[in-house]
Amino acid sequence: MIAPLDRSRPEPLADQLAAAVIAWIEARGAETAAGAALPSIRRLAAETGVSRNTVVEAYDRLVAEGRILSRPGVGFRVAPPAAPLPPAAPDPGGVAAVADRVWRLYDDRPALLRLGGGRLPDDWHDTTDLARAIRRVTREGGRALIDYGTPLGEPRLRRLVAQRLARLSVPVAEDRVMLTTGASQALDVVIRALTRPGDAVLVEDPGYHNLFGLLRLQGVRMVAVPRRADGPDLQALDAAAAASGARLFVTNGVLHNPTGSTTTPQIAHGLLTVAARHDLTIVEDDIYADFEEGSPAVRLAALDGLDRVVMVGSFSKPLSSALRVGYVAAAPSRMRGLVDVKMLSSVASSRFAEQVMAVLIETGGLRRTAEALTRRLARQRAALLPALRRAGWRLFAEPRGGMFVWAAHEDAADARLLVDAAAARGIGLVSGAVFRPGLEEGAWLRINIAAAADPRARAFLKDPLG
């Protein structure tokens, strides 16, 4: 007999009923109860004094959780217990070590202030234009709501990406643009297409944590190239390329994550010279382009004409982390291999999301949103940087835009001290090790400029160990 419900309790009746059924199963033991018939919807509604809809809601939830089974013509029965999980597989590439650290960046506890996070706070987003674009695409209906897209992606948006890149002096036709589910998939596709397990790949140190995870998954060997305030260390790049035999270098030139620095024109030209000397392909990650202030910085793809440069970008940062739309631009000789990898690994990206993004660009929604956020970030950064210096923080570079500051405090040689102190105040930080290909600990960590506007962040940054 399933226990009666208590209507004086605040929990919804469907929640109480589901819990009562689970208690009935567990009281008999999962093995013993497996296969046992449960009361019909009508009978359980009568026994517990609730509506049939409440019983349906409770049973549907338990079916979804795997606790009970639904069989047409038979009714509901107790499901057999789940099989035990197999032992963890070996992790020779160290993927788990990276993933454990990255998980801390995505701690979604509502009360936690994500001072080290990689996205804008929720209250910085104005979703008016986004909601309008979604309604328009939904109203127009058609294949965007039900069908796969093409492996290359929505032609309408690819044309808009080509126009966007032309404004950065990157010459590209729409057939040299492939759309992806965000920049992370773009990087994943490029890595799979251009590397094989055991290859050496040159990466910036510090650099993008998710890139390092993708490279570990591919089984390649990462070779660190120090990142300076003006861009990659060219002498170190030259030596590393010669010593490792690497044929691929991944760089985030503009508004670099995590340092906020931007590669200077002089370093950009020198980088291409080194690449030519060692026959390097360069992957240029341009994910933060929408937050750039003033005249656009020089892009490697503009200098190179997308010959040895493959360009990766995204629209998600200013608009919504839930609207995952990115792209890859590359030479025709590379594009077929890239599209093949995308098609075989994911079939296609979301036609619906791509049409929503096209509407946002055509109606000016992306431009308005990015400009407003860039102005707000600039104001916050102008107030934050002097305050950090007064409080004993050392800055790696003077960002010319974007979301991040890479900083170290004079009283903490190990950033983990700061991470622990922040956690005690309900603030989320991660040590800079997650942004290093070898996971080395040190004094540096990433600060999200937007999150630093919160009064809790200001108090912590002023006296982090107090």
Buried (B, 14 or more C-beta within 10 A) or exposed (E): EBBEBEEEEEEEBBBBBBBBBBEBBEEEEBEEBBEEEBBEBEEBBEEBEBEEEBBBBBBBBBBEEEBBBBEEEEBBBBBEBEEEEEEEEEEEBEBEBBBEBBEBBEEEEEEBBBBBBBBBBEEBBBEEBBEBBBEBBEEEEEEBEEEEBBBBBBBBBBBBBBEBBEEBEBEBEBEBBBBBBBBBBBBBBBBBBBBEEEBBBBBBBBBBBBBBBBBBBBBBBBBBBEBBBBBBBBEBBBEBBEEBEBBBBBBBBBBBBBBBBBBBEEBBEBBBEBBEEBEBBBBBBBBBBBBBBEEEBBBBBBBBEBBBBBBBBBBBBBBBEEBBBBBBBBBEEBBEBBBBBBBEEBEBBBBBBBBBBBBBBEBEBBBBBBBEBBEBBBEBBEEBBEEBEEBBBEBBBEBBBBBBBBBBBEBBEEBBBBBEBBBEEEBBBBBBBBBBBEBEEBBBBBBBBBBBBBEBBBEBBBEBEE
